[in-house]
Amino acid sequence: MGGGYIDNKGNYVNPRNNRQQLLTVALTNALAMLVAERLVGGLHFQSLLSLLVAAALFTVLNISIKPVLQVAALPLTVLTMGLFALVLNGFMLWLAVWLIPGCTVSGFGAAILSSIVISLCNMLIGWIVAKI
C-alpha cells in the first residue's frame, strides 16, 4: 500500500498503478476550483492554464505534504473536534495558489471557504461519477 493516498471519497489511490485515476482527481479539483472561484469571490484564476496548473499542484500537495501535516496536527485536530482539518485544507489551497503566477486568493479566510466549496464539489462530482 505504500506510495498512495486517500482521495476525497475515502478510496485508496496508488498513482504508480493508476495514473488515470490521479489525472481524474486533478481534473476534478480543477472543476471544483472553478466552482469555488465563482461562488467565493476571493479566489481568482487569470486563465484556464493557471487554473489547471494550480489544480495539478493542489493535487500533488495533497498527495505529498498534506498527509505529513495531518499527522503532525492530529492533536490539534482532535482538540478542535476536526475543525483544524479545515485550516489544513485552506492552507494547502493557499499554498498551491500562492506558488502559481496568475492565481490569487484574497486572504486565508477565502482560502478556507474555497477549500470547503472544493471539498463539497469533489464529493458531489464523485457521487455523480459513481452513479454513471
Residue pairs with C-beta under 8 A, 6 or more apart in sequence:
1 12
1 14
3 14
3 15
3 16
4 12
4 13
4 14
4 15
4 16
5 12
5 13
5 15
5 62
5 63
5 67
6 12
6 13
7 13
7 21
7 25
7 126
8 25
8 28
8 119
8 122
8 123
8 126
9 122
9 123
9 126
9 130
13 21
13 22
13 25
15 21
15 22
15 63
22 59
25 59
26 55
26 56
26 59
27 55
28 121
28 122
28 125
28 126
29 55
29 58
29 59
29 118
29 122
30 51
30 52
30 54
30 55
30 56
31 121
31 125
32 117
32 118
32 119
32 121
32 122
32 125
33 43
33 45
33 51
33 54
33 55
33 58
33 114
33 118
34 45
34 51
35 117
35 118
35 121
36 43
36 114
36 115
36 117
36 118
36 121
37 43
37 44
37 45
37 51
37 114
39 117
40 110
40 113
40 114
40 117
41 106
41 110
42 105
42 106
42 107
42 109
42 110
42 111
42 113
42 114
43 93
43 97
43 104
43 105
43 106
43 110
43 111
43 114
44 103
44 104
44 105
45 51
45 54
45 102
45 103
46 102
46 103
47 102
49 102
50 100
50 101
50 102
50 103
51 103
53 100
54 96
54 97
54 100
54 103
57 96
57 99
57 100
58 92
58 93
58 96
61 92
61 95
61 96
62 92
65 92
65 95
66 88
66 92
69 88
69 91
69 92
70 77
70 85
70 88
73 84
73 88
76 84
77 83
77 84
77 85
77 88
86 112
86 115
86 116
87 112
89 112
89 115
89 116
89 118
89 119
90 108
90 111
90 112
90 113
90 114
90 115
91 108
91 111
92 115
93 105
93 111
93 114
93 115
93 118
94 105
94 108
94 111
96 103
97 103
97 104
97 105
97 111
98 105
105 111
105 114
